[in-house]
Amino acid sequence: MNSNLTDIVFETPRLVARPWRLEDAEAGLNLYGDPEVVRFIGMQPITTHAGMLDMLERIQRRNEMFPRGMGGFATFERETGELVGNLLLKPLPGVSGSLTFDIEIGWHLRRSQWGRGFASEGGRGLLRYGFTTLGLDRLHAVVEPPNQRSLNVAKAIGLIHDGQTQRYYSGIELEHFQLDKAEWTTQQPAARRS
């Protein structure tokens, strides 16, 4: 197996997610150095290798503060071992910056990977991981209103739109989606056949 694909947190048919490592800095720079990728995630593009190393160290420290099994996960295409993006399952920060009890899923993909269905596949993988592996009861997603691609992904993976909110991320207005485990279970193919 490709060394990029060890320490797996969860998998989908085409994707493998694992914790970020400092050795991912160059690939991460291709993700977070792109102004179009970071446009709706509240950060400026990272322009240097040192800047990306600093971000990865912050991600690792932050992940240690989250409940076990949560965080941001470097996500690779299984077939090529190439970094596709970052999949997130973590507590949402409230207006004050302190963490809430609401657990967010999210996806940041390299622009070269847009349009391949990886965000939806990764989002479905996050739902399965959160509900079955971590045993969570409800998951949330928040999207800036102009980010039509992410709005489409949230709808495509079965999240239920709950209107707009200013409860998270310093009070900016966001589209809020959520799904509870029972709703997710009824959406699964096996549940439809019974």
C-alpha positions as CSV (number, residue, x, y, z in Angstrom):
1,M,0.0,0.0,0.0
2,N,1.2,3.5,-0.7
3,S,2.7,5.1,2.4
4,N,0.3,8.0,2.0
5,L,-2.5,5.6,2.7
6,T,-1.5,4.2,6.1
7,D,-3.3,5.2,9.4
8,I,-6.6,5.2,7.6
9,V,-9.5,6.9,9.5
10,F,-12.2,6.0,7.0
11,E,-12.5,5.0,3.3
12,T,-15.0,5.3,0.5
13,P,-14.9,3.5,-2.8
14,R,-12.4,6.0,-4.3
15,L,-11.1,7.9,-1.3
16,V,-8.9,7.2,1.7
17,A,-8.9,9.7,4.7
18,R,-6.1,9.8,7.3
19,P,-4.6,12.4,9.7
20,W,-2.5,15.1,8.2
21,R,1.3,14.8,8.5
22,L,4.0,17.4,8.1
23,E,5.2,15.5,5.0
24,D,1.9,16.5,3.4
25,A,3.0,20.2,3.2
26,E,3.8,20.3,-0.5
27,A,0.5,18.6,-1.5
28,G,-1.3,20.8,1.1
29,L,0.1,23.9,-0.5
30,N,-1.5,22.9,-3.8
31,L,-4.8,22.8,-1.9
32,Y,-4.6,25.8,0.4
33,G,-2.5,28.0,-1.8
34,D,-5.3,28.2,-4.3
35,P,-7.4,31.4,-3.9
36,E,-10.5,29.7,-5.4
37,V,-10.2,26.9,-2.8
38,V,-9.9,29.2,0.2
39,R,-12.4,31.8,-1.0
40,F,-15.3,30.6,1.2
41,I,-13.4,29.1,4.2
42,G,-12.3,32.2,6.0
43,M,-8.6,32.2,5.2
44,Q,-6.0,33.7,2.9
45,P,-4.1,31.5,0.4
46,I,-1.0,30.0,1.9
47,T,2.0,31.0,-0.3
48,T,5.0,29.2,1.2
49,H,6.1,25.8,2.3
50,A,6.9,27.2,5.8
51,G,3.4,28.6,5.9
52,M,1.9,25.3,5.1
53,L,4.0,23.5,7.7
54,D,2.7,26.0,10.3
55,M,-0.9,25.3,9.2
56,L,-0.3,21.5,9.5
57,E,1.1,21.9,13.0
58,R,-2.0,24.0,14.0
59,I,-4.3,21.3,12.5
60,Q,-2.4,18.6,14.5
61,R,-2.7,20.6,17.7
62,R,-6.3,21.4,17.1
63,N,-7.2,17.8,16.3
64,E,-5.7,16.7,19.7
65,M,-8.2,19.1,21.4
66,F,-11.2,17.5,19.6
67,P,-13.0,14.4,20.8
68,R,-11.3,11.2,19.8
69,G,-11.8,10.4,16.1
70,M,-12.6,13.9,15.0
71,G,-10.6,16.5,13.1
72,G,-9.4,17.3,9.6
73,F,-8.3,14.4,7.4
74,A,-6.0,14.5,4.4
75,T,-7.9,12.7,1.8
76,F,-6.3,10.8,-1.1
77,E,-7.5,9.2,-4.3
78,R,-7.2,5.5,-3.7
79,E,-6.1,4.6,-7.2
80,T,-3.3,7.3,-7.5
81,G,-2.4,8.2,-3.9
82,E,-2.8,11.8,-4.9
83,L,-4.1,14.3,-2.4
84,V,-7.7,15.2,-3.2
85,G,-8.4,17.5,-0.3
86,N,-9.3,17.8,3.4
87,L,-12.4,16.2,4.9
88,L,-13.6,17.6,8.2
89,L,-15.6,16.2,11.1
90,K,-15.2,18.4,14.2
91,P,-17.0,20.6,16.7
92,L,-18.3,23.8,15.2
93,P,-16.9,27.0,16.8
94,G,-19.4,29.4,18.2
95,V,-19.5,33.1,17.8
96,S,-17.0,33.6,20.7
97,G,-14.6,31.0,19.1
98,S,-15.3,28.4,21.8
99,L,-16.3,25.0,20.6
100,T,-20.0,24.0,20.6
101,F,-21.5,20.6,20.9
102,D,-22.6,20.7,17.3
103,I,-20.5,18.5,15.1
104,E,-19.7,19.8,11.6
105,I,-18.8,17.9,8.5
106,G,-17.1,19.7,5.6
107,W,-14.9,19.3,2.5
108,H,-12.1,21.3,0.9
109,L,-11.0,19.9,-2.4
110,R,-8.1,20.8,-4.8
111,R,-9.5,22.7,-7.8
112,S,-8.1,20.0,-10.1
113,Q,-10.4,17.5,-8.4
114,W,-13.6,19.5,-8.7
115,G,-16.3,18.0,-10.8
116,R,-15.3,14.4,-10.2
117,G,-17.9,13.7,-7.4
118,F,-15.3,13.5,-4.7
119,A,-16.9,16.1,-2.4
120,S,-20.2,14.2,-2.4
121,E,-18.5,10.9,-2.0
122,G,-16.4,12.3,0.8
123,G,-19.4,13.9,2.5
124,R,-21.3,10.6,2.4
125,G,-18.2,8.9,3.9
126,L,-18.2,11.5,6.7
127,L,-21.8,10.9,7.4
128,R,-21.2,7.1,7.6
129,Y,-18.1,7.5,9.7
130,G,-19.8,10.0,12.1
131,F,-23.0,8.0,12.6
132,T,-21.6,4.4,12.5
133,T,-18.0,4.6,13.7
134,L,-18.3,7.5,16.2
135,G,-21.9,6.9,17.1
136,L,-23.0,10.5,16.8
137,D,-26.7,11.4,16.8
138,R,-26.7,14.5,14.6
139,L,-24.3,16.1,12.1
140,H,-24.2,19.7,10.8
141,A,-22.8,21.5,7.8
142,V,-22.5,25.3,7.3
143,V,-21.9,27.0,3.9
144,E,-21.4,30.6,2.9
145,P,-24.4,31.5,0.7
146,P,-22.4,32.3,-2.4
147,N,-20.7,28.9,-2.3
148,Q,-23.0,27.2,-4.7
149,R,-20.8,24.1,-5.2
150,S,-20.8,23.3,-1.4
151,L,-24.6,24.1,-1.2
152,N,-25.1,21.5,-4.0
153,V,-23.0,18.9,-2.2
154,A,-24.9,19.4,1.1
155,K,-28.2,18.8,-0.7
156,A,-26.8,15.9,-2.8
157,I,-25.7,13.9,0.3
158,G,-29.0,14.2,2.0
159,L,-28.4,17.0,4.5
160,I,-31.6,18.9,5.4
161,H,-31.5,22.7,5.0
162,D,-32.4,24.4,8.2
163,G,-32.3,28.1,7.0
164,Q,-29.6,30.6,7.8
165,T,-27.7,31.0,11.0
166,Q,-25.2,33.3,12.7
167,R,-24.4,30.9,15.6
168,Y,-21.1,29.8,14.3
169,Y,-17.8,31.1,13.0
170,S,-17.8,34.7,14.5
171,G,-21.4,35.3,13.6
172,I,-21.2,35.4,9.8
173,E,-24.4,34.5,8.0
174,L,-24.2,30.9,6.9
175,E,-26.6,28.4,5.3
176,H,-27.2,25.7,7.9
177,F,-27.8,22.0,7.2
178,Q,-28.2,19.1,9.5
179,L,-29.1,15.4,9.6
180,D,-29.8,13.1,12.5
181,K,-28.9,9.4,12.5
182,A,-32.5,8.2,12.2
183,E,-33.0,10.4,9.1
184,W,-29.7,9.2,7.6
185,T,-30.6,5.5,8.3
186,T,-33.9,5.9,6.3
187,Q,-31.9,7.4,3.4
188,Q,-29.7,4.3,3.1
189,P,-30.4,1.8,0.2
190,A,-31.0,-1.1,2.6
191,A,-33.6,0.9,4.5
192,R,-35.4,1.7,1.2
193,R,-35.7,-2.0,0.2
194,S,-37.3,-3.1,3.5
